[in-house]
Amino acid sequence: MTTRRLSRFFLHAYLLMFFGYLFLPLLLMVTAAFNTSSIPSVLPWRQFTLNWFAVLFQDALMWKSILNSLVIALGVVVLAVPMGLSAALLLTRLQSKSQPFLYALLVSPILTPGVILGISTLIFWNQMGIEGGLLLTVIGQTTFIASFSMLIFMAQLQRLDPALEEAALDLGASHLQTYIKVVFPYLKATFVTAAFISFLQSFENYNTTLFVIGADTTMTVKIASMIRLGLTPEVNALSVIFVALTVLVAVLYTLLRKGEV
């Protein structure tokens, strides 16, 4: 066997292991949703069924928790994206020795454990008269998700040629007009990215949410409680729906992108 064939063999073997590591657990999770076993498992395989999807659709508390997660995620997007943009504009335009300190300060919520963020948010806002619930969850999650949004905007703003803004100002545009006509159109795709990342970060968050959700519940908190009390393939059925929606959105996005070319 030549060196070239040997290299190809190891490359293909590595790719097989890599994609197997990524997708085999997902495949097993999806398959377990169609097994009649009362616990999420593929082996032993008993019988094909769609019953767990029926159980899922009849679980009113699960759908309420999903609705809460969606409401919270949308609220976080509304707050985190403008806050992240404001912070990114400040840091990329600030010409001061305090810039590194401000950057570290604004990034620090990402590095803070979610448990600490949740407890500190609950204690602080309870003293302000705001009890645990959906509103406090939005506030708690925004404290660190806004930092993710800021980093996304900063990465794009650092690529923006300052000469474009200077040219607009020289031609008589105000600073507000410059932002509206030059900066914001340049960041149009970044707004979508920041909103999407913020939505996903909020939707799957557990550590912070657990301490600030109060008497309500979200999808992640609901599933965690099911793990303690006894998990059923109902969760696998929910996962199948989310996987299908993800693939559908990815296909639609690809088709739309091709239509723009």
VENUR-V953843 format. One record per backbone hydrogen bond with DSSP energy under -1.0 kcal/mol. CO is the residue of the C=O (numbers start at 1). NH is the residue of the N-H. E is the energy in kcal/mol with one decimal. If there is no record, write none. Layout:
co = [CO	CO]
nh = [NH	NH]
e = [E	E]
//
This chain:
co = [2	3	4	5	6	7	8	9	10	11	12	13	14	15	16	17	18	19	20	23	24	25	26	27	28	31	32	34	47	50	51	52	53	54	56	58	59	60	61	62	63	64	65	66	67	68	69	70	71	72	73	74	75	76	77	79	80	81	82	83	84	85	86	87	88	89	90	96	98	99	100	101	102	103	104	107	113	114	115	116	117	118	119	120	121	122	123	125	126	133	134	135	136	137	138	139	141	141	142	144	145	146	147	148	149	150	151	152	153	154	156	157	161	162	163	164	165	166	167	168	169	174	175	176	177	178	178	179	182	183	185	187	188	189	190	191	192	193	194	195	196	197	198	199	200	206	209	212	213	218	219	220	221	222	223	224	225	226	232	233	234	235	236	237	238	239	240	241	242	243	244	245	246	247	248	249	250	251	252	253	254	255	256]
nh = [6	7	8	9	10	11	12	13	14	15	16	17	18	19	20	21	22	23	24	27	28	29	30	31	32	34	35	49	36	54	55	56	57	58	59	60	63	64	65	66	67	68	69	70	71	72	73	74	75	76	77	78	79	80	81	83	84	85	86	87	88	89	90	91	92	93	94	99	102	103	104	105	106	107	108	110	117	118	119	120	121	122	123	124	125	126	127	130	129	137	138	139	140	141	142	143	144	145	146	148	149	150	151	152	153	154	155	156	157	158	159	160	164	166	167	168	169	170	171	173	172	178	179	180	181	182	183	184	186	187	188	191	192	193	194	195	196	197	198	199	200	201	202	203	204	210	213	133	216	222	223	224	225	226	227	228	229	230	235	237	238	239	240	241	242	243	244	245	246	247	248	249	250	251	252	253	254	255	256	257	258	259	260]
e = [-2.4	-2.4	-2.1	-2.4	-2.3	-2.3	-2.8	-2.4	-2.5	-2.5	-2.3	-2.2	-2.8	-2.7	-2.0	-2.5	-1.6	-2.9	-2.3	-2.6	-2.5	-2.4	-2.2	-2.5	-2.2	-1.9	-1.2	-1.6	-1.3	-1.2	-2.4	-2.0	-2.3	-1.3	-1.3	-1.3	-1.7	-2.2	-2.1	-2.1	-2.3	-2.4	-2.2	-2.3	-2.5	-2.7	-2.5	-2.4	-2.2	-2.5	-2.2	-2.2	-1.5	-3.8	-1.8	-1.8	-2.7	-2.4	-2.5	-2.3	-2.3	-2.6	-2.2	-2.5	-2.3	-1.4	-1.7	-1.3	-2.6	-2.5	-2.4	-2.3	-2.6	-1.8	-1.4	-1.7	-2.0	-2.6	-2.5	-2.7	-2.2	-2.2	-2.5	-2.5	-2.4	-1.7	-1.3	-2.8	-1.2	-1.8	-2.2	-2.1	-2.8	-2.6	-2.1	-1.2	-1.1	-2.3	-1.9	-1.0	-2.1	-2.3	-2.1	-1.9	-2.2	-2.6	-2.0	-1.1	-2.9	-2.2	-1.3	-1.1	-1.7	-2.3	-2.4	-1.8	-2.3	-2.3	-1.5	-2.2	-1.4	-2.3	-2.1	-2.3	-2.9	-2.3	-1.6	-3.4	-1.2	-1.4	-1.1	-2.2	-1.1	-2.0	-3.0	-2.4	-2.5	-2.7	-2.4	-2.3	-2.3	-2.7	-2.0	-2.8	-2.0	-2.7	-1.8	-2.1	-1.5	-2.7	-2.5	-2.2	-2.0	-1.8	-1.9	-1.4	-1.8	-2.3	-1.8	-2.2	-1.9	-2.2	-2.2	-1.7	-2.1	-2.6	-2.5	-2.4	-2.4	-2.5	-2.3	-2.7	-2.3	-2.5	-2.6	-2.6	-2.2	-2.4	-2.4	-2.4	-2.1	-1.9	-1.1]
//
